[in-house]
C-alpha cells in the first residue's frame, strides 16, 4: 500500500484505520455506502474542516486501493465532498527568535536543530540520517524522502554550511561505531518491553519546551525549513534551487514556504506608489 516517511506518520494512519474497523469492521466493504461515510465525515467536521478533509483523503485512497486489488467494485468516498478551509498565513518566527530557541537547548539538541536549520530537511529525514549519508570530504549530506509521487524513497544532496561541517565532523570523531545513525537515543520500547537504542522517532515535545524556556511564541520544527526558504527567496535565490533543496515535487508547494515579500513584489508596489504620487501632484498643479 502506501509508503510512510516516518514511524509517527505510520502510527497515525494505523490509529485511524483502527477507528474505521471499529465502525465498519463487521461489514462487507461493498456494503459501506456514501451516506454512511458522509455521516462519519460530518461528525469529524465537528473537530475541524482539516480533520474531516484528511479523513476523506485517506478513505478515498483506501477504497481506491481496494478497487486496484479487485477487492471491491466502487469507491463510496467519490460522492463525499471536501470542506472549504480558510487558509491563513502560518506564524513564521524571525531568525533571531529561532536562534534564541536553539541557544536555549543543550548541546546535543543544538546540533540536531542546527542540522535541520542548515539542511532545511524534514524532521523525519534528519531522524533517519546515517553516517553513510554524510560525505565530509565533498561536504554534503544525502537526505531521503517519501514525499514524492508514489511514495518512492528519493534522495537529494545538500551542501554543508561551515558550521554544520564542524558539527558533523565533531560528532563523527566521537561517534559510537556500533550505531549507524547521526542522531539517536536510548528509550523504553513498550513493544519490546525493554530499553532499546535507535534513531529518534518523534521529537515534537522538544519545541514546546524550548520555546517556553526562551520565552517566545511556540513554533514547530517546520519553521526552520520555512525560515531558510524565505531567507533564500529574499536574497533572490531562484525558486527552482529552493525547490530542489526543500525536496518538493511541485513548485506550488515551495511557494507556500515563501512568506517573505520578494523583490519583484516590492518593485511592483514602488511603481504603483510612484504613479499614485505623480497623479496626486498633477491634480494639485491643475487646480492651482
Residue frames as qw, qx, qy, qz and C-alpha x, y, z in Angstrom:
[[0.000, 0.888, 0.460, 0.000, 0.00, 0.00, 0.00],
 [0.139, 0.948, -0.079, 0.276, 1.29, 3.48, 0.81],
 [0.684, 0.091, -0.383, 0.614, 4.86, 4.08, 1.94],
 [0.384, -0.898, -0.215, 0.014, 5.37, 6.16, 5.09],
 [0.419, 0.700, -0.274, 0.509, 8.05, 8.78, 5.59],
 [0.047, -0.470, 0.629, -0.617, 8.27, 8.31, 9.38],
 [0.238, -0.170, -0.932, 0.216, 7.25, 5.94, 12.16],
 [0.155, 0.344, 0.493, -0.784, 4.91, 8.57, 13.64],
 [0.435, 0.254, -0.350, -0.790, 3.29, 9.00, 10.19],
 [0.430, -0.014, -0.878, -0.208, 2.68, 5.25, 10.05],
 [0.111, -0.236, -0.813, 0.521, 1.33, 5.18, 13.62],
 [0.303, 0.281, 0.155, -0.897, -1.14, 7.97, 12.78],
 [0.536, 0.151, -0.549, -0.624, -2.54, 6.00, 9.85],
 [0.360, -0.091, -0.923, 0.101, -2.81, 2.81, 11.91],
 [0.073, 0.240, 0.598, -0.761, -4.74, 4.74, 14.58],
 [0.470, 0.263, -0.095, -0.837, -7.24, 5.98, 12.00],
 [0.498, 0.108, -0.779, -0.366, -7.57, 2.54, 10.40],
 [0.172, -0.143, -0.903, 0.368, -8.44, 1.00, 13.77],
 [0.295, 0.296, 0.353, -0.837, -11.23, 3.54, 14.19],
 [0.538, 0.242, -0.428, -0.685, -12.64, 2.63, 10.79],
 [0.400, 0.023, -0.915, -0.048, -12.51, -1.08, 11.66],
 [0.040, 0.203, 0.746, -0.633, -14.36, -0.39, 14.91],
 [0.432, 0.343, 0.113, -0.826, -17.11, 1.34, 12.91],
 [0.735, 0.408, -0.203, -0.502, -17.39, -0.89, 9.85],
 [0.053, -0.466, 0.882, 0.048, -15.26, -3.96, 10.55],
 [0.490, 0.135, 0.830, -0.229, -18.24, -6.32, 10.64],
 [0.601, 0.650, 0.188, -0.425, -19.47, -5.16, 7.22],
 [0.728, 0.271, 0.433, 0.457, -18.59, -6.15, 3.70],
 [0.262, -0.331, 0.157, 0.893, -16.66, -3.29, 2.05],
 [0.002, -0.265, -0.636, -0.725, -19.15, -3.16, -0.83],
 [0.275, -0.688, -0.668, -0.062, -21.92, -2.52, 1.72],
 [0.308, -0.516, -0.211, 0.771, -20.32, 0.68, 3.06],
 [0.318, 0.763, 0.494, 0.270, -22.33, 3.47, 1.45],
 [0.278, 0.435, 0.008, 0.856, -21.61, 7.08, 0.59],
 [0.440, -0.710, -0.191, -0.515, -24.35, 8.13, 3.00],
 [0.834, -0.478, -0.195, 0.197, -22.67, 6.26, 5.87],
 [0.647, 0.048, -0.047, 0.760, -19.34, 7.86, 5.11],
 [0.022, 0.627, 0.151, 0.764, -20.94, 11.29, 4.78],
 [0.616, -0.729, -0.188, -0.232, -22.38, 10.99, 8.31],
 [0.826, -0.308, -0.097, 0.462, -18.97, 9.95, 9.63],
 [0.470, 0.299, 0.066, 0.828, -17.24, 12.86, 7.89],
 [0.217, -0.742, -0.173, -0.610, -19.76, 15.40, 9.23],
 [0.757, -0.630, -0.153, 0.078, -19.01, 14.09, 12.71],
 [0.733, -0.101, 0.020, 0.672, -15.29, 14.62, 12.08],
 [0.199, 0.639, 0.188, 0.719, -16.11, 18.11, 10.82],
 [0.500, -0.833, -0.194, -0.136, -17.00, 18.99, 14.42],
 [0.733, -0.399, 0.054, 0.548, -13.29, 18.73, 15.19],
 [0.028, -0.660, 0.248, 0.709, -12.22, 20.83, 12.20],
 [0.719, 0.621, -0.044, -0.308, -12.57, 21.05, 8.42],
 [0.236, 0.659, -0.712, -0.056, -8.93, 20.00, 8.06],
 [0.397, -0.202, 0.864, -0.237, -9.57, 16.87, 10.14],
 [0.731, 0.398, 0.433, -0.346, -12.58, 15.93, 8.05],
 [0.571, 0.730, -0.288, -0.241, -10.74, 16.55, 4.78],
 [0.008, -0.546, 0.838, -0.017, -7.84, 14.37, 5.89],
 [0.580, 0.050, 0.766, -0.271, -10.25, 11.53, 6.66],
 [0.714, 0.601, 0.130, -0.334, -11.77, 11.93, 3.19],
 [0.356, 0.728, -0.567, -0.150, -8.36, 11.75, 1.53],
 [0.181, -0.377, 0.899, -0.129, -7.26, 8.68, 3.45],
 [0.649, 0.228, 0.646, -0.332, -10.55, 6.84, 2.99],
 [0.651, 0.676, -0.095, -0.332, -10.57, 7.64, -0.72],
 [0.220, 0.629, -0.742, -0.070, -7.03, 6.21, -1.04],
 [0.412, -0.167, 0.859, -0.253, -8.03, 3.11, 0.92],
 [0.716, 0.409, 0.467, -0.320, -11.02, 2.31, -1.27],
 [0.523, 0.736, -0.343, -0.261, -9.05, 3.06, -4.45],
 [0.059, -0.486, 0.872, -0.025, -6.51, 0.51, -3.26],
 [0.579, 0.107, 0.749, -0.302, -9.34, -1.98, -2.79],
 [0.699, 0.626, 0.101, -0.330, -10.54, -1.37, -6.35],
 [0.289, 0.716, -0.616, -0.156, -6.99, -1.72, -7.72],
 [0.131, -0.291, 0.940, -0.118, -6.64, -5.09, -5.97],
 [0.510, -0.119, -0.648, -0.554, -10.14, -6.06, -7.18],
 [0.134, -0.152, -0.852, 0.483, -11.40, -6.45, -3.61],
 [0.232, 0.594, 0.519, -0.570, -14.31, -4.02, -4.09],
 [0.453, 0.551, 0.591, 0.377, -16.26, -2.66, -7.06],
 [0.117, 0.824, 0.197, 0.518, -16.77, 1.06, -6.36],
 [0.367, 0.022, -0.422, 0.829, -15.33, 3.80, -4.18],
 [0.198, -0.768, -0.608, -0.031, -18.12, 5.21, -1.94],
 [0.360, -0.584, -0.135, 0.715, -15.97, 8.20, -1.00],
 [0.293, 0.227, 0.468, 0.802, -16.21, 9.65, -4.52],
 [0.145, -0.717, -0.513, -0.450, -19.53, 11.27, -3.62],
 [0.501, -0.737, -0.287, 0.351, -18.19, 12.89, -0.44],
 [0.360, 0.806, 0.008, 0.469, -17.06, 16.48, -0.99],
 [0.537, -0.025, -0.366, 0.759, -14.21, 18.26, 0.76],
 [0.205, -0.876, -0.374, 0.224, -14.99, 21.12, 3.14],
 [0.338, 0.804, -0.067, 0.485, -13.75, 24.60, 2.37],
 [0.699, -0.429, -0.237, 0.521, -10.83, 25.66, 4.54],
 [0.047, 0.995, -0.020, 0.083, -9.89, 29.22, 5.38],
 [0.811, 0.132, -0.145, 0.551, -6.17, 29.49, 4.74],
 [0.239, -0.969, 0.057, 0.009, -4.19, 31.81, 6.96],
 [0.450, 0.677, -0.493, 0.309, -0.54, 32.73, 6.87],
 [0.850, -0.338, -0.343, 0.214, 1.28, 30.47, 9.30],
 [0.360, -0.914, 0.179, 0.061, 3.33, 32.07, 12.06],
 [0.813, 0.358, -0.173, 0.425, 6.94, 32.32, 10.95],
 [0.536, -0.776, -0.019, 0.332, 9.35, 33.36, 13.71],
 [0.273, 0.909, -0.314, -0.008, 12.23, 35.67, 12.87],
 [0.758, 0.335, -0.476, 0.295, 15.73, 34.28, 12.50],
 [0.011, -0.518, 0.534, -0.668, 16.63, 35.99, 15.77],
 [0.741, -0.287, 0.260, -0.548, 13.82, 34.17, 17.61],
 [0.959, 0.151, -0.236, -0.052, 14.80, 30.83, 16.07],
 [0.537, 0.444, -0.534, 0.479, 18.41, 31.31, 17.14],
 [0.340, -0.490, 0.447, -0.667, 17.28, 32.23, 20.68],
 [0.917, -0.143, 0.087, -0.362, 15.38, 28.95, 20.92],
 [0.866, 0.298, -0.353, 0.193, 18.35, 26.95, 19.61],
 [0.214, 0.554, -0.527, 0.608, 20.65, 28.69, 22.09],
 [0.581, -0.431, 0.340, -0.601, 18.36, 27.62, 24.96],
 [0.971, 0.015, -0.173, -0.161, 18.82, 23.92, 24.13],
 [0.691, -0.534, 0.444, 0.201, 21.50, 21.59, 25.47],
 [0.053, -0.590, 0.626, 0.508, 24.50, 20.94, 23.13],
 [0.307, 0.065, 0.921, 0.232, 23.17, 17.68, 21.66],
 [0.326, 0.711, 0.605, -0.150, 19.77, 19.17, 20.82],
 [0.082, 0.818, -0.172, -0.542, 21.50, 22.27, 19.41],
 [0.187, -0.304, 0.800, 0.482, 23.37, 20.02, 16.96],
 [0.295, 0.400, 0.865, 0.069, 20.07, 18.42, 15.95],
 [0.218, 0.839, 0.372, -0.331, 18.25, 21.74, 15.43],
 [0.007, -0.724, 0.391, 0.569, 21.12, 23.32, 13.51],
 [0.273, -0.057, 0.876, 0.394, 21.21, 20.26, 11.23],
 [0.284, 0.657, 0.698, -0.020, 17.52, 20.80, 10.44],
 [0.066, 0.888, 0.091, -0.447, 18.07, 24.55, 10.05],
 [0.087, -0.654, 0.525, 0.538, 21.12, 24.34, 7.77],
 [0.198, 0.025, 0.897, 0.394, 19.87, 21.49, 5.56],
 [0.507, 0.108, -0.014, -0.855, 16.23, 22.67, 5.64],
 [0.305, 0.003, -0.936, -0.174, 15.42, 18.99, 5.95],
 [0.690, -0.436, -0.273, -0.509, 12.25, 17.47, 7.32],
 [0.516, -0.561, 0.534, -0.366, 12.38, 16.22, 10.90],
 [0.957, 0.011, 0.268, -0.111, 11.88, 12.62, 9.72],
 [0.737, 0.604, -0.217, 0.211, 14.76, 12.98, 7.22],
 [0.056, 0.709, -0.555, 0.432, 17.17, 14.15, 9.92],
 [0.758, -0.364, 0.418, -0.344, 15.93, 11.47, 12.33],
 [0.959, 0.143, 0.242, 0.033, 16.93, 8.83, 9.80],
 [0.361, 0.845, -0.392, 0.046, 20.22, 10.44, 8.72],
 [0.950, -0.216, 0.082, 0.209, 23.01, 7.84, 8.77],
 [0.362, -0.701, 0.397, 0.469, 26.76, 8.30, 8.70],
 [0.551, 0.152, 0.675, 0.466, 26.75, 6.60, 5.27],
 [0.266, 0.829, 0.452, 0.196, 24.72, 9.61, 4.08],
 [0.204, -0.948, 0.089, 0.225, 27.35, 12.11, 5.28],
 [0.787, 0.365, 0.039, 0.495, 30.26, 12.97, 2.97],
 [0.379, -0.855, -0.006, 0.353, 32.70, 15.12, 4.93],
 [0.551, -0.147, 0.431, 0.699, 35.25, 15.06, 2.11],
 [0.155, 0.373, 0.529, 0.746, 32.97, 16.57, -0.54],
 [0.042, 0.139, 0.394, -0.908, 30.94, 18.38, 2.14],
 [0.533, -0.120, -0.296, -0.784, 27.38, 17.28, 1.54],
 [0.384, 0.015, 0.844, -0.374, 24.70, 15.11, 3.11],
 [0.299, -0.114, -0.745, -0.586, 22.13, 12.99, 1.31],
 [0.424, 0.071, 0.547, -0.719, 18.59, 13.22, 2.62],
 [0.098, -0.154, -0.915, -0.360, 15.88, 10.75, 1.68],
 [0.421, 0.140, 0.319, -0.837, 12.16, 11.45, 1.47],
 [0.186, 0.293, 0.924, 0.159, 9.00, 9.53, 0.61],
 [0.239, 0.593, 0.310, -0.704, 7.03, 12.69, -0.12],
 [0.137, 0.300, -0.601, -0.728, 7.45, 12.21, -3.85],
 [0.756, 0.156, -0.110, -0.625, 4.61, 10.87, -6.00],
 [0.831, 0.141, -0.527, -0.110, 4.20, 7.12, -5.50],
 [0.726, -0.652, 0.169, -0.139, 5.92, 7.13, -2.10],
 [0.880, 0.253, -0.196, 0.352, 9.29, 6.03, -3.51],
 [0.590, -0.667, 0.028, 0.455, 12.37, 6.78, -1.42],
 [0.526, 0.767, 0.090, 0.357, 14.01, 9.73, -3.21],
 [0.647, -0.385, -0.096, 0.651, 17.48, 11.14, -2.41],
 [0.273, 0.909, 0.052, 0.310, 18.73, 14.70, -2.67],
 [0.687, -0.030, -0.244, 0.684, 22.15, 16.14, -1.87],
 [0.181, -0.966, -0.144, -0.111, 22.52, 19.20, 0.37],
 [0.509, 0.507, -0.347, 0.603, 25.80, 21.13, 0.63],
 [0.604, -0.531, -0.448, 0.391, 27.14, 21.65, 4.14],
 [0.054, -0.952, 0.082, -0.290, 27.47, 25.07, 5.71],
 [0.357, 0.516, -0.624, 0.466, 30.73, 25.60, 7.57],
 [0.407, -0.392, 0.546, -0.619, 29.09, 25.34, 10.98],
 [0.932, 0.001, 0.096, -0.348, 27.25, 22.15, 10.02],
 [0.749, 0.434, -0.467, 0.179, 30.50, 20.69, 8.66],
 [0.050, 0.503, -0.645, 0.573, 32.13, 21.46, 12.03],
 [0.687, -0.238, 0.371, -0.578, 29.23, 19.89, 13.96],
 [0.965, 0.163, -0.074, -0.193, 29.15, 16.70, 11.90],
 [0.560, 0.522, -0.565, 0.308, 32.95, 16.42, 11.94],
 [0.208, -0.455, 0.629, -0.594, 32.95, 16.63, 15.74],
 [0.819, -0.086, 0.302, -0.480, 30.12, 14.11, 16.09],
 [0.868, 0.370, -0.324, -0.063, 31.82, 11.79, 13.59],
 [0.312, 0.523, -0.680, 0.408, 35.02, 11.75, 15.65],
 [0.283, -0.247, 0.690, -0.619, 33.07, 10.92, 18.83],
 [0.756, 0.005, -0.272, -0.595, 30.55, 8.56, 17.26],
 [0.676, -0.213, 0.674, -0.209, 29.66, 5.13, 18.62],
 [0.137, 0.353, -0.787, -0.486, 30.88, 2.72, 15.93],
 [0.133, 0.207, 0.968, -0.042, 28.03, 0.31, 16.68],
 [0.271, 0.690, 0.517, -0.428, 25.36, 2.91, 15.85],
 [0.458, 0.324, 0.533, 0.634, 24.72, 3.95, 12.24],
 [0.035, 0.870, 0.423, 0.251, 22.52, 6.99, 12.84],
 [0.288, 0.458, -0.191, 0.819, 23.88, 10.50, 13.33],
 [0.348, -0.342, 0.322, -0.811, 21.19, 11.31, 15.92],
 [0.628, -0.182, -0.748, -0.114, 19.96, 8.55, 18.23],
 [0.378, -0.492, 0.421, -0.662, 18.70, 7.91, 21.73],
 [0.232, -0.037, -0.957, 0.167, 18.03, 5.14, 24.19],
 [0.502, -0.169, 0.071, -0.846, 14.37, 4.72, 25.08],
 [0.415, 0.023, 0.848, -0.327, 11.88, 2.30, 26.58],
 [0.368, 0.056, -0.659, -0.653, 10.07, 0.28, 23.92],
 [0.658, -0.038, 0.435, -0.613, 6.60, -0.82, 25.00],
 [0.836, 0.330, -0.287, -0.331, 6.51, -3.18, 22.04],
 [0.656, 0.332, -0.644, 0.210, 9.73, -4.99, 23.06],
 [0.741, -0.639, -0.188, -0.085, 9.33, -4.44, 26.79],
 [0.755, -0.332, 0.006, 0.565, 12.88, -3.22, 27.23],
 [0.033, -0.852, 0.166, 0.495, 15.23, -0.30, 26.63],
 [0.775, 0.365, 0.362, 0.368, 16.41, -0.07, 23.03],
 [0.232, -0.574, 0.228, 0.751, 18.81, 2.17, 21.14],
 [0.474, 0.468, 0.635, 0.391, 17.73, 3.71, 17.85],
 [0.161, 0.272, 0.219, 0.923, 17.05, 6.83, 15.79],
 [0.232, 0.194, 0.382, -0.873, 14.65, 9.50, 17.01],
 [0.126, 0.448, 0.863, 0.196, 11.04, 8.55, 16.29],
 [0.078, -0.828, -0.416, -0.368, 9.23, 11.68, 17.41],
 [0.447, -0.130, -0.323, 0.824, 10.65, 14.87, 18.96],
 [0.055, -0.698, -0.423, -0.575, 7.58, 17.14, 18.79],
 [0.515, -0.789, -0.321, 0.093, 7.56, 17.96, 22.51],
 [0.631, -0.156, -0.043, 0.758, 11.06, 19.43, 22.39],
 [0.173, 0.425, 0.228, 0.859, 9.99, 22.62, 20.61],
 [0.435, -0.763, -0.343, -0.333, 7.24, 23.37, 23.16],
 [0.730, -0.540, -0.172, 0.383, 9.77, 23.02, 25.97],
 [0.552, -0.009, 0.106, 0.827, 12.42, 25.15, 24.26],
 [0.009, 0.602, 0.317, 0.733, 10.02, 27.91, 23.18],
 [0.550, -0.774, -0.287, -0.123, 8.70, 28.14, 26.73],
 [0.730, -0.388, -0.069, 0.559, 12.24, 28.24, 28.10],
 [0.402, 0.143, 0.206, 0.880, 13.22, 31.01, 25.65],
 [0.079, 0.568, 0.426, -0.700, 10.00, 32.95, 26.40],
 [0.174, 0.248, -0.464, -0.833, 8.84, 33.09, 22.77],
 [0.762, 0.214, 0.080, -0.605, 5.68, 32.12, 20.90],
 [0.701, -0.104, 0.704, 0.049, 5.55, 28.39, 20.15],
 [0.592, 0.582, -0.354, -0.430, 6.59, 27.22, 16.70],
 [0.961, -0.025, 0.272, -0.028, 7.34, 23.80, 15.23],
 [0.633, -0.271, 0.514, 0.511, 10.33, 22.22, 13.53],
 [0.531, 0.588, 0.502, 0.347, 8.88, 23.16, 10.14],
 [0.010, -0.989, -0.048, 0.141, 9.58, 26.83, 10.92],
 [0.483, -0.555, 0.484, 0.474, 13.29, 26.05, 10.43],
 [0.497, 0.258, 0.676, 0.479, 12.54, 24.96, 6.85],
 [0.181, 0.883, 0.421, 0.097, 10.22, 27.90, 6.22],
 [0.258, -0.896, 0.110, 0.344, 12.74, 30.40, 7.55],
 [0.504, -0.314, 0.575, 0.562, 15.56, 29.08, 5.38],
 [0.409, 0.497, 0.652, 0.400, 13.39, 29.15, 2.26],
 [0.034, 0.957, 0.288, -0.027, 12.28, 32.72, 2.96],
 [0.384, -0.739, 0.286, 0.474, 15.86, 33.88, 3.56],
 [0.483, -0.038, 0.656, 0.579, 16.98, 32.42, 0.23],
 [0.285, 0.700, 0.596, 0.270, 13.97, 33.85, -1.62],
 [0.096, -0.972, -0.124, 0.176, 14.53, 37.35, -0.21],
 [0.371, -0.625, 0.470, 0.501, 18.17, 37.07, -1.35],
 [0.568, 0.605, -0.253, -0.497, 16.96, 36.36, -4.91],
 [0.277, -0.228, 0.923, 0.141, 17.88, 32.66, -4.98],
 [0.453, 0.053, -0.588, -0.668, 15.98, 31.09, -7.93],
 [0.744, -0.172, 0.281, -0.581, 12.83, 29.29, -6.79],
 [0.888, 0.237, -0.374, -0.122, 13.94, 26.17, -8.69],
 [0.400, 0.386, -0.692, 0.460, 17.03, 25.90, -6.47],
 [0.381, -0.275, 0.515, -0.717, 14.95, 26.40, -3.32],
 [0.874, 0.033, -0.067, -0.480, 12.52, 23.74, -4.53],
 [0.783, 0.277, -0.548, 0.103, 15.33, 21.19, -5.00],
 [0.133, 0.370, -0.679, 0.620, 16.84, 21.95, -1.58],
 [0.552, -0.157, 0.405, -0.711, 13.48, 21.52, 0.15],
 [0.120, -0.025, 0.987, 0.104, 12.77, 18.34, -1.81],
 [0.512, 0.418, 0.384, -0.645, 9.42, 19.46, -3.19],
 [0.498, 0.291, 0.755, 0.311, 7.80, 17.73, -6.14],
 [0.231, 0.778, 0.483, 0.330, 5.84, 20.83, -7.18],
 [0.277, 0.308, -0.075, 0.907, 6.84, 24.47, -7.43],
 [0.407, -0.630, -0.248, -0.614, 3.49, 25.49, -5.88],
 [0.786, -0.493, -0.336, 0.163, 4.46, 23.68, -2.66],
 [0.581, -0.008, -0.151, 0.800, 7.69, 25.67, -2.48],
 [0.010, -0.511, -0.155, -0.846, 5.79, 28.93, -2.95],
 [0.609, -0.673, -0.366, -0.205, 3.77, 28.20, 0.20],
 [0.741, -0.358, -0.229, 0.520, 7.01, 28.33, 2.16],
 [0.393, 0.232, 0.051, 0.888, 8.00, 31.74, 0.81],
 [0.214, -0.788, -0.545, 0.194, 6.39, 34.01, 3.36],
 [0.286, -0.502, 0.035, 0.815, 8.69, 36.97, 2.75],
 [0.464, 0.827, 0.178, -0.264, 7.85, 39.68, 0.23],
 [0.765, 0.101, 0.337, 0.540, 10.06, 39.16, -2.79],
 [0.233, -0.370, 0.186, 0.880, 11.92, 41.89, -4.63],
 [0.033, 0.300, 0.687, 0.661, 9.53, 41.65, -7.60],
 [0.238, -0.738, -0.631, -0.033, 6.57, 42.45, -5.35],
 [0.349, -0.637, -0.156, 0.670, 8.46, 45.34, -3.72],
 [0.189, -0.116, 0.426, 0.877, 9.25, 46.82, -7.13],
 [0.067, -0.511, -0.734, -0.442, 5.61, 46.43, -8.20],
 [0.286, -0.796, -0.476, 0.239, 4.38, 48.37, -5.15],
 [0.343, -0.470, 0.092, 0.808, 7.06, 51.01, -5.73],
 [0.103, 0.181, 0.591, 0.779, 5.80, 51.52, -9.30],
 [0.209, -0.687, -0.673, -0.177, 2.22, 51.76, -8.02],
 [0.370, -0.709, -0.294, 0.524, 3.27, 54.28, -5.36],
 [0.293, -0.233, 0.285, 0.883, 5.15, 56.42, -7.89],
 [0.024, -0.404, -0.654, -0.639, 2.15, 56.57, -10.24],
 [0.316, -0.747, -0.580, 0.074, -0.12, 57.48, -7.33],
 [0.381, -0.587, -0.098, 0.708, 2.21, 60.27, -6.22],
 [0.191, -0.015, 0.454, 0.870, 2.51, 61.67, -9.77],
 [0.129, -0.572, -0.694, -0.417, -1.27, 61.61, -10.17],
 [0.366, -0.751, -0.441, 0.328, -1.71, 63.40, -6.86],
 [0.342, -0.414, 0.115, 0.836, 0.87, 66.06, -7.84],
 [0.105, 0.213, 0.601, 0.763, -0.70, 66.58, -11.27],
 [0.192, -0.707, -0.657, -0.177, -4.18, 67.10, -9.80],
 [0.357, -0.731, -0.239, 0.530, -2.87, 69.76, -7.43],
 [0.307, -0.203, 0.341, 0.865, -0.97, 71.50, -10.25],
 [0.005, 0.431, 0.660, 0.616, -4.10, 71.72, -12.43],
 [0.281, -0.778, -0.553, 0.101, -6.16, 73.05, -9.53],
 [0.358, -0.628, -0.032, 0.691, -3.65, 75.79, -8.83]]
